[in-house]
Amino acid sequence: MAVEGIGPTPGEYIRHHLTHLTNHKQGFIVDFSVINIDSVVVSSLLGALVCFVLWRAARVATSGVPGRFQAAVEMLVEMVDSQAKGVIHNAQSRKLVAPLALVVFCWIFMMNFMDMIPVDLLPKIWELIYGAAGHDPHHAYLRVVPTADLSTTLGLAMSVLLMCVFYNLKIKGLGGWAHELVTAPFGTSKNPVWALLLGVTNFLMQMIEFVAKTVSHGMRLFGNMFAGELVFMLIALLGGFASLSFSGGLFFVGHVIAGTVWTLFHILVITLQAFIFMMLALIYLGQAHDAH
């Protein structure tokens, strides 16, 4: 329990920061009626920001010597386009997939970057607003890293899955894709009994592959960002202990050093995770174009 005049215990502090702002309390382990309002709002705002910045870059682009902003965006576009060309050989598909991959990379990077904001800054501001509205400030929950929410990452992964289904149908046709589902990876047989057994086995293997790719795609991003968020909370607790302990100076030094080191390392993590998610999306879409 919280100690009066001191504040919450470490466990209460972490639980509070790991609680989402939702439309109502979750009643089951899997409850699709629950909406994590904080994740939806933050991700939507960041998505709109990314689209505006890229739109603005396209509007101000010139054929002359580019400025810093235009040069940075052009480098990013060329990087994503080169990755798309290496995976998806259908030029017509790349007209949609490459810009989509660019937006996905920038959007996920921005959602990951929210982890770089001091842990208590935005939740504290929300707590003041929530309290000023006449509510109990202790129940002002806010998580500002959408990619540390499994609902967000699995939603993104399922969007990639739907695009894979779309391109499987578009490139191979319904009959071609259905034939592939029952003949790959183990092939088929002229014997009717073996053909049936192999067909069922191939279909089950294909479904397992689709599910495994989608779950791992979302879980990888979620796991890394959730762990990063948790580490930042533990580092923040060092600062809290600095004001409660006689050896507070040591805690404060540890807080500063650990915070600096983890922040510098986490810049690499958030960029790498955005790039990995984008590349896996391109690879899965590329596989949808290839016939077994």
Buried (B, 14 or more C-beta within 10 A) or exposed (E): EEEEEEEBEEEEBBEBBBBBBBEEEEEEEEEEEBBBBBBBBBBEEBBEEBEEBBEEBEEEBEEEEBEEEBEEBEEBBEBBBEBBEEBBEBEEBBEEBBBBBBBBBBBBBBBBBBBEEEBBEBBBEBBEEBBEEEEEBEEBBBBBBBBBBBBBBBBBBBBBBEBBEEBBBBBBEEEEBBBBBBBBEEEBEEEEEEBEBBBEEBBEBBEEEBEEBBBEBBBBBBBBBBEBBBBBBBBBBBBBBBEEEEEBEEBBEBBBEBBEEBEEEBBEBBBEBBBBBBBBBBBBBBBBBEEE
